[in-house]
Every structure is written in C-alpha cells, then in structure tokens.
Amino acid sequence: MRLLLVGLAVASLVSGCRRKHVPVESIPDLGCPACADEGGLDASTTLVAAGHIRSGPTSREQNVVERFELRKTSCGYRLRARQEWPLTISDIEVRYDADLAPRWAWKRMTLPGTPRADGNADIRSYELRTGDVFIKRRDSHGQTTMEQLLPGGRMKVPSGARVGAVVGPGRGVMTAWIKRAKLSVGERSTELVLDFREMLESLEVAVLVRNPDQFEPAFHRTVRVYTFYGRETVFADDDDVVIGDLAGMRPSDSLTTPEPEPLPDYGGADPARGM
C-alpha cells in the first residue's frame, strides 16, 4: 500500500507539472517582431554587448563553447546566441522592448553528427507580447504543436504580471536581465521568468541578486557576481556583460587550452522564418 501511495503521489506530481503546458488549437500569430521603420529588416543596430566564453579546466561539462551578442534596434533590443557542446547545439534569438523586457523568443536545437541536413532540428518560438506565454513547436519529425505555458513554482505570481526576463541555453542571455535590473551590491530584482533551457520549459517568479564583487584568480580581475534562482551564479564585467560562471565557464581568450573545432550550423539559424 505504501508503494502504491508513493507511486500515486509521483504520478500526481508529474501530471501537475505537465498541466503547466496546456495544448491549444491556435495561438496568436504575430510573427517575429521587427521594427516598423526598418521594413522588417532590422538593418540599423548598435552593438551593446558581446561575448565568447567556453568551459575552463574546472568545468563539469567540457568542450562547451558559447558566443552571443546583444544589439540595440530602433524599437528595442535583439539578443542572438549559439551554444555548442558535443551532445547538442542551441541557437537562440530573443527580442526585447526598449526597457529590455522580453517580448518574443526563438530556439533551435540540433544534434552534432546526425546525417540529416537539418540536424534533426527541434524549433520553438515563444510568444510573450499578449501577456500570456504561448509556445509553438516543430519537432524533429516535422510535427507542429501549440501550447499555453502556465506559471508554476513556489512564489505567487502577481495578477497581470508579464514575463520580465528569460533564461535560455548558455549564460550570455543573462546579460539582458542583469542590464535591465541595474542592481547595486545587495539589491535584488524579482521577475516572472520564462526558462527555456530544458526540453520542458518553466514559467515562474524568480529573483536575481547582486552579491559583493570579488576577485577571481581565473579571470585575473574583480568581477560582478549575480545569483539567480538562489543557486546559479554568473560573473559579469563592469558593463554588466556576462563573462563566465561559478561552474567554470570562462572568457575564451583567458584560456590556454585550444578551442574545440566548430560544430555544423545545419544551414544557419533563421528565426525570421519561424518554423
């Protein structure tokens, strides 16, 4: 009986988690955001931040390489990032408004070594402009599904709250949340956060904290220290651009080890085309 009750409890928990992803027949089809005065081309942009980081000698996961850039457009900001490691490749794009609040995101996951020309691509877009969060996914078999993502987590979501930050593959995407928060040492920022790093996304209220600056021997400098979710820590420079993390990611030019060979781009990421 005890095993049965435990099994039922686990099944209930899993079912509860799954109910956060509610299948829907249609979602708002607003497309990839673009600035009206640029004819949808986003031609005029200004580089705000960029990074090239990879796993250092103390990293648990080796051969991880990430490049990212955050650009200011005429109607907000655009972040593009690519994370490569031997098990998967993630390309992402996030569009923000003028206050660095995310309004749309896109992710493509591909598999290194696959013989397929598309890299077994799993592509997802995240619509945030309506206030609710909608996910459109085309899996590696070409099947398209649509869902509404509901908030979870332990902290209560304020009525009418909109997504104020996103967490995606890699560490560079944290730059936008940190720049939006503008924290002094000891301050914190609480936001409704879309986390789309894993296969099963989450939406919950989370806290970003700025800890005291500290000297990091591996960086040969003092860095700004930020912790989110109360357990994950990233390091940033004086301009609040992420340059590594507590888990061992480091600026590429600070490492003496050779960089891994580039992995296939499988035709390149093209968020504007959506699915």
PAGUMI-842874 format. One record per residue (C-alpha): x, y negated, z negated. Coordinates in steps of 0.1 Angstrom, whole numbers, always signed. Layout:
N
SITE      X      Y      Z
SITE      X      Y      Z
...
This chain:
275
SITE      X      Y      Z
SITE     +0     +0     +0
SITE    +28    -24     -9
SITE    +45    -18    +25
SITE    +11    -24    +42
SITE     +6    -57    +24
SITE    +41    -68    +33
SITE    +35    -59    +69
SITE     +3    -78    +70
SITE    +19   -108    +54
SITE    +47   -108    +80
SITE    +22   -104   +108
SITE     +2   -133    +94
SITE    +33   -155    +92
SITE    +43   -147   +128
SITE     +7   -152   +140
SITE     +7   -186   +122
SITE    +39   -196   +139
SITE    +26   -186   +173
SITE     -6   -206   +168
SITE    +15   -238   +169
SITE    +18   -230   +207
SITE    -18   -232   +219
SITE    -24   -221   +255
SITE    -43   -246   +276
SITE    -56   -246   +312
SITE    -43   -280   +321
SITE    -21   -308   +307
SITE    -17   -345   +316
SITE     +2   -345   +349
SITE    +22   -378   +346
SITE    +54   -365   +363
SITE    +89   -375   +355
SITE    +90   -411   +342
SITE   +105   -437   +364
SITE   +109   -475   +363
SITE    +84   -493   +385
SITE   +109   -519   +397
SITE   +133   -492   +409
SITE   +109   -474   +432
SITE   +113   -443   +411
SITE   +150   -440   +419
SITE   +164   -453   +385
SITE   +192   -468   +407
SITE   +203   -496   +383
SITE   +216   -482   +350
SITE   +241   -491   +324
SITE   +262   -465   +306
SITE   +256   -468   +268
SITE   +273   -436   +256
SITE   +291   -406   +270
SITE   +308   -375   +255
SITE   +328   -344   +264
SITE   +330   -321   +235
SITE   +338   -284   +231
SITE   +344   -257   +205
SITE   +375   -260   +184
SITE   +396   -233   +167
SITE   +372   -231   +137
SITE   +340   -229   +157
SITE   +319   -198   +152
SITE   +309   -198   +189
SITE   +339   -201   +212
SITE   +341   -214   +248
SITE   +312   -239   +243
SITE   +315   -270   +265
SITE   +292   -300   +265
SITE   +290   -332   +285
SITE   +264   -359   +280
SITE   +257   -395   +289
SITE   +231   -420   +277
SITE   +222   -448   +301
SITE   +200   -479   +298
SITE   +175   -483   +326
SITE   +152   -513   +334
SITE   +124   -496   +314
SITE   +142   -477   +286
SITE   +169   -451   +284
SITE   +178   -418   +300
SITE   +200   -390   +285
SITE   +214   -362   +305
SITE   +234   -334   +291
SITE   +248   -300   +300
SITE   +259   -273   +276
SITE   +278   -243   +289
SITE   +288   -211   +270
SITE   +292   -175   +280
SITE   +256   -165   +272
SITE   +236   -193   +287
SITE   +237   -227   +304
SITE   +214   -255   +294
SITE   +207   -287   +314
SITE   +185   -313   +298
SITE   +172   -348   +305
SITE   +153   -370   +281
SITE   +135   -402   +289
SITE   +131   -428   +262
SITE   +113   -462   +259
SITE   +131   -494   +252
SITE   +132   -486   +215
SITE   +148   -452   +221
SITE   +116   -433   +213
SITE   +114   -402   +235
SITE    +86   -401   +259
SITE    +94   -371   +282
SITE   +120   -343   +282
SITE   +131   -315   +306
SITE   +152   -284   +301
SITE   +166   -258   +325
SITE   +182   -226   +311
SITE   +202   -204   +334
SITE   +223   -172   +329
SITE   +260   -171   +338
SITE   +269   -142   +360
SITE   +235   -135   +374
SITE   +234   -126   +411
SITE   +203   -147   +416
SITE   +208   -180   +434
SITE   +186   -198   +409
SITE   +204   -184   +379
SITE   +173   -168   +365
SITE   +161   -203   +357
SITE   +137   -209   +329
SITE   +124   -245   +333
SITE   +103   -265   +309
SITE    +90   -301   +307
SITE    +77   -318   +275
SITE    +51   -345   +279
SITE    +51   -369   +249
SITE    +35   -400   +264
SITE     +0   -392   +255
SITE     +7   -389   +217
SITE     +2   -351   +217
SITE    +30   -327   +229
SITE    +24   -306   +259
SITE    +48   -280   +274
SITE    +48   -268   +310
SITE    +70   -238   +316
SITE    +81   -218   +347
SITE    +98   -187   +335
SITE   +125   -167   +354
SITE    +97   -146   +371
SITE    +81   -177   +386
SITE    +51   -176   +362
SITE    +38   -210   +351
SITE    +22   -215   +317
SITE    +10   -246   +298
SITE     +7   -251   +261
SITE     +0   -278   +235
SITE    +25   -278   +207
SITE    +11   -285   +172
SITE    +31   -298   +142
SITE    +44   -273   +116
SITE    +69   -275    +88
SITE    +66   -283    +52
SITE    +62   -321    +54
SITE    +28   -336    +61
SITE    +25   -353    +95
SITE    +11   -388    +91
SITE    -21   -394   +111
SITE    -14   -408   +145
SITE    +23   -400   +143
SITE    +41   -398   +177
SITE    +74   -380   +184
SITE   +102   -403   +173
SITE   +132   -381   +180
SITE   +142   -349   +199
SITE   +168   -323   +192
SITE   +179   -303   +222
SITE   +208   -280   +232
SITE   +241   -294   +223
SITE   +250   -323   +200
SITE   +250   -353   +223
SITE   +213   -357   +223
SITE   +215   -366   +186
SITE   +232   -399   +197
SITE   +198   -413   +207
SITE   +182   -406   +173
SITE   +212   -420   +155
SITE   +213   -452   +176
SITE   +175   -456   +171
SITE   +177   -452   +134
SITE   +206   -477   +129
SITE   +214   -464    +94
SITE   +237   -478    +68
SITE   +255   -454    +45
SITE   +230   -438    +21
SITE   +199   -447    +43
SITE   +176   -422    +59
SITE   +152   -420    +88
SITE   +121   -398    +89
SITE   +106   -389   +122
SITE    +83   -365   +139
SITE   +108   -344   +158
SITE   +105   -321   +188
SITE   +132   -294   +186
SITE   +136   -276   +219
SITE   +169   -258   +214
SITE   +153   -224   +209
SITE   +130   -203   +232
SITE   +102   -211   +207
SITE   +100   -249   +202
SITE    +91   -266   +170
SITE    +74   -299   +161
SITE    +78   -312   +125
SITE    +87   -341   +103
SITE   +124   -342    +97
SITE   +149   -365    +80
SITE   +182   -379    +93
SITE   +206   -391    +66
SITE   +238   -411    +69
SITE   +263   -398    +44
SITE   +295   -417    +34
SITE   +321   -420    +61
SITE   +350   -396    +58
SITE   +385   -390    +72
SITE   +385   -359    +94
SITE   +421   -345    +99
SITE   +409   -326   +131
SITE   +399   -360   +146
SITE   +428   -379   +132
SITE   +404   -406   +122
SITE   +375   -417    +99
SITE   +341   -406   +113
SITE   +305   -414   +105
SITE   +287   -384    +90
SITE   +250   -377    +97
SITE   +229   -348    +84
SITE   +195   -337    +97
SITE   +171   -311    +86
SITE   +191   -312    +54
SITE   +216   -286    +67
SITE   +231   -296   +100
SITE   +259   -322   +102
SITE   +273   -342   +131
SITE   +301   -367   +133
SITE   +299   -399   +152
SITE   +323   -427   +161
SITE   +320   -464   +152
SITE   +295   -469   +180
SITE   +273   -440   +167
SITE   +282   -418   +196
SITE   +283   -381   +186
SITE   +319   -367   +189
SITE   +316   -333   +171
SITE   +301   -315   +142
SITE   +308   -297   +110
SITE   +305   -264   +128
SITE   +337   -270   +148
SITE   +327   -289   +179
SITE   +355   -315   +188
SITE   +362   -341   +215
SITE   +378   -322   +243
SITE   +408   -345   +246
SITE   +417   -338   +209
SITE   +422   -301   +215
SITE   +453   -284   +228
SITE   +436   -252   +240
SITE   +427   -251   +277
SITE   +391   -258   +287
SITE   +371   -228   +299
SITE   +365   -226   +337
SITE   +333   -244   +347
SITE   +302   -222   +350
SITE   +279   -222   +381
SITE   +254   -250   +384
SITE   +229   -230   +405
SITE   +220   -258   +428
SITE   +222   -285   +401
SITE   +196   -298   +377
SITE   +168   -318   +393
SITE   +143   -330   +367
SITE   +125   -353   +391
SITE   +112   -323   +409
SITE    +98   -309   +377
SITE    +91   -272   +381
